[in-house]
């Protein structure tokens, strides 16, 4: 598959190498030609010097045949504009933009442009480690109705089946992080010591569900 990345900073160059290592074709666009030095001599993809939201530049990068487009330059406005051009002008379905302003990120997410608000994401990750109780959700759907949250679970739940966690909390366990790797639990999956529990639930039910999981199961 062909991917176009706008921005050859640390994120863009890392994305380019990951995708290329997986066997994909990659074109990287940047207005600063010296930025391509981050790609190194072993990068075999295309380097396109130009403005990432310019039609001719994107065409040179192969946007017309692109499976996906990532806008990861250092400017919010440039990233959003480039993402919209890729989506609306060239019909690229898989588009994502990096946005530093979380307020803007939420607006564009609701408009159908997936965004990654880097500063807010990093802060949320820190908060979840510092304040595991009542932490910020890892993800919310654009309507704000459903959230995915890493929930602190009482030690007494260890050895219990995931189905019991779901039954008593009214929430759904989306996945576990076990020994550093993601795990999709089945009906009979048993919670182990050290598991991180990531729960899907309605925003309005979050407090009640987290309160249940932070306490010992009934009857134990």
C-alpha positions, 0 to 999 in steps of 0.5 A, spaced: 500 500 500 502 507 498 502 512 504 503 519 504 506 523 510 506 530 511 512 532 515 518 529 516 520 531 524 521 526 529 513 523 528 513 523 521 520 520 520 518 514 525 512 513 521 515 513 514 520 507 517 515 503 520 511 503 514 516 502 510 519 496 514 512 493 514 513 493 506 509 499 504 511 504 499 511 511 503 512 518 500 514 524 505 512 531 504 516 537 507 517 544 505 524 544 509 528 540 504 533 539 510 528 535 514 529 529 510 536 528 513 532 524 519 530 519 514 537 517 513 540 513 507 537 507 507 530 510 506 528 508 499 521 511 499 520 518 496 522 525 498 517 531 496 519 538 497 513 542 497 507 545 501 503 539 504 496 542 502 498 544 495 495 539 490 501 539 485 505 537 491 500 532 493 500 529 486 507 528 486 507 524 492 502 519 489 496 522 493 491 519 488 493 512 489 494 513 497 491 508 501 492 513 507 495 520 509 498 523 515 499 530 517 504 530 522 507 537 521 508 542 527 503 546 525 495 545 526 492 549 521 497 546 516 495 539 518 488 540 518 488 544 511 492 538 508 488 533 511 481 536 508 485 536 501 487 529 502 480 527 504 475 532 500 479 533 494 483 526 493 478 522 496 483 519 501 478 515 506 484 514 511 486 520 513 489 523 520 492 529 523 496 531 529 493 537 532 496 540 538 490 544 540 485 539 544 479 544 543 480 544 535 482 536 535 475 535 538 471 540 533 475 536 527 474 529 530 466 531 530 467 533 522 470 526 521 477 528 521 481 523 526 486 527 530 491 526 535 492 531 540 499 530 542 499 535 548 493 532 551 494 525 549 501 525 553 498 529 559 492 524 559 497 518 559 501 521 565 494 523 569 492 515 568 499 513 572 499 519 577 491 519 579 489 512 577 482 513 580 477 518 576 482 518 570 481 521 564 478 517 558 483 514 553 478 515 548 471 518 547 466 517 541 465 524 537 458 524 540 461 524 547 456 518 549 461 512 550 468 512 553 474 507 553 478 508 560 483 504 564 480 502 570 483 501 577 480 494 579 481 492 586 486 486 588 480 482 590 478 481 582 484 477 581 482 470 579 475 472 577 472 471 570 472 478 565 464 476 564 463 477 572 466 484 572 462 486 566 456 483 569 457 487 576 459 493 573 454 494 567 460 496 563 464 492 557 471 490 558 474 492 551 481 489 552 487 488 557 494 490 557 498 483 560 505 483 560 506 489 556 501 486 550 494 487 548 489 482 549 482 481 547 479 477 553 474 472 551 468 470 556 472 465 560 478 469 560 480 470 568 483 477 570 491 476 572 495 480 577 498 486 573 493 486 568 491 493 566 483 493 565 480 498 559 473 498 560 468 501 555 462 504 558 457 510 557 459 516 559 453 517 564 455 510 567 462 511 568 462 513 575 458 508 578 462 502 574 469 505 576 466 505 583 464 498 583 470 495 580 474 499 585 471 495 591 471 487 592 466 483 589 460 482 592 460 475 596 468 475 597 
